[in-house]
Amino acid sequence: MNVRRLVLDVDKAMSRPSIVDIAQALSACSGVEDFNITVTEIDVQTVGMDITIEGRHLDYGKVAAAIESTGAVVHSIDQLVCGERIIERVVRAR
C-alpha cells in the first residue's frame, strides 16, 4: 500500500525532546519527503502536536518508532491518505 500522508496526534514532555529532535528523527525516515509539526496544546507538563507527513510508501511503524525514539508518544493516526495521488478531504454540507 502506498501511504502518501499521515496526520498524527503526538505528545511530548515540556522539556524534552525538542521539536527539532523530532524533526531530525522524521528526516531520517525513508519515504518522508515533507512534514509539518504544529503545536496545538501546551499543558503544565506536556506539549500536544499535530504532525503531518507526506511522501511515498511511508511506513507508519518506522515513522512511529522514530518519533517514539525521541521520547515523544504517538496517540493516534488522525488522517491516512493512500494511492498514487493525494486526495484532499471534501467537507460535505449537511
VENWO-V833186 format. One record per backbone hydrogen bond with DSSP energy under -1.0 kcal/mol. NH is the residue of the N-H (numbers start at 1). CO is the residue of the C=O. E is the energy in kcal/mol with one decimal. If there is no record, write none. Layout:
NH_CO_E / NH_CO_E
This chain:
3_1_-1.2 / 4_81_-3.2 / 5_81_-1.7 / 6_53_-2.3 / 7_79_-2.3 / 8_51_-2.9 / 9_76_-2.4 / 10_49_-2.9 / 11_73_-2.5 / 12_47_-2.0 / 14_45_-2.4 / 22_18_-1.7 / 23_19_-2.5 / 24_20_-2.5 / 25_21_-1.9 / 26_22_-2.3 / 27_23_-2.5 / 28_24_-1.0 / 29_26_-1.7 / 32_29_-1.3 / 33_54_-2.5 / 34_54_-2.2 / 36_52_-2.3 / 38_50_-2.7 / 40_48_-2.8 / 41_48_-1.5 / 43_46_-3.3 / 47_12_-2.7 / 48_41_-2.5 / 49_10_-3.2 / 50_38_-2.6 / 51_8_-2.5 / 52_36_-2.4 / 53_6_-3.0 / 54_34_-3.0 / 55_4_-2.1 / 56_31_-1.3 / 58_3_-2.3 / 63_59_-2.5 / 64_60_-3.2 / 65_61_-2.2 / 66_62_-2.2 / 67_63_-2.3 / 68_64_-2.8 / 69_65_-1.7 / 70_67_-1.2 / 72_67_-1.2 / 73_11_-3.0 / 75_9_-3.3 / 76_9_-1.2 / 78_7_-3.3 / 79_7_-1.3 / 81_5_-2.2 / 83_2_-2.2
